Amino acid sequence: MTRNLTIAAVVAFGLGISSAAYDASAMSAKADMKDPSGKDVGVVELLETPNGVLLTAKLKNLPAGTHAFHVHAVGKCEPPFKSAGGHYNPEDNDHGILSEDGIHAGDMPNVHVPANGALTIEILNDEISLEKDEDGTVFDKDGSAIVMHMKGDDYKSQPSGAAGARIACGVIK
């Protein structure tokens, strides 16, 4: 995996980028997102591209505001979602986009949910892979999950950005 930070959040309708534009034979995965009560809050689709993994999140029924959005180290989502472990961090780096000794492979930009609770966003993460035998794969022995937190990530506090409670989780399959 490359260590240069090319994680970029792109609002899907803003640039018209769509995962459908990629080769249908490319490796893909998804995470069905649930809140702690088990209510469906959307899906995150993952697509392996030549430049990293494109995560397309189609979310609903979420509280408005800024929320941390991470890949977590364990493929379990038992409420209150502590079962998902910490951020996915195979290289044992410090947390945070602003950290000189970072980032965790699972660190991604915050998402901003509007008042209606629905959001579609695309994020490119060049620190993870869907390829089972590659460094940085989310399909290691205990799997991985996508987690959304109650607050935004401050991009520097150790070990997880002071992002608060976990409000949504989905196992990457």
Rosetta blueprint (number, residue, H / E / L):
1 M L
2 T L
3 R L
4 N L
5 L L
6 T L
7 I L
8 A E
9 A E
10 V E
11 V E
12 A H
13 F H
14 G H
15 L H
16 G L
17 I L
18 S L
19 S H
20 A H
21 A H
22 Y L
23 D L
24 A L
25 S L
26 A L
27 M L
28 S E
29 A E
30 K E
31 A E
32 D E
33 M E
34 K E
35 D L
36 P L
37 S L
38 G L
39 K L
40 D E
41 V E
42 G E
43 V E
44 V E
45 E E
46 L E
47 L E
48 E E
49 T E
50 P L
51 N L
52 G E
53 V E
54 L E
55 L E
56 T E
57 A E
58 K E
59 L E
60 K L
61 N L
62 L L
63 P L
64 A L
65 G E
66 T E
67 H E
68 A L
69 F E
70 H E
71 V E
72 H E
73 A L
74 V L
75 G L
76 K L
77 C L
78 E L
79 P L
80 P L
81 F L
82 K H
83 S H
84 A H
85 G L
86 G L
87 H E
88 Y L
89 N L
90 P L
91 E L
92 D L
93 N L
94 D E
95 H L
96 G L
97 I L
98 L L
99 S L
100 E L
101 D L
102 G E
103 I L
104 H L
105 A L
106 G L
107 D L
108 M L
109 P L
110 N L
111 V E
112 H E
113 V E
114 P L
115 A L
116 N L
117 G L
118 A L
119 L E
120 T E
121 I E
122 E E
123 I E
124 L E
125 N E
126 D L
127 E L
128 I L
129 S E
130 L L
131 E L
132 K L
133 D L
134 E L
135 D L
136 G L
137 T E
138 V L
139 F L
140 D L
141 K L
142 D L
143 G L
144 S L
145 A E
146 I E
147 V E
148 M E
149 H E
150 M L
151 K L
152 G L
153 D L
154 D L
155 Y L
156 K L
157 S L
158 Q L
159 P L
160 S L
161 G L
162 A L
163 A L
164 G L
165 A L
166 R E
167 I E
168 A E
169 C E
170 G E
171 V E
172 I E
173 K L
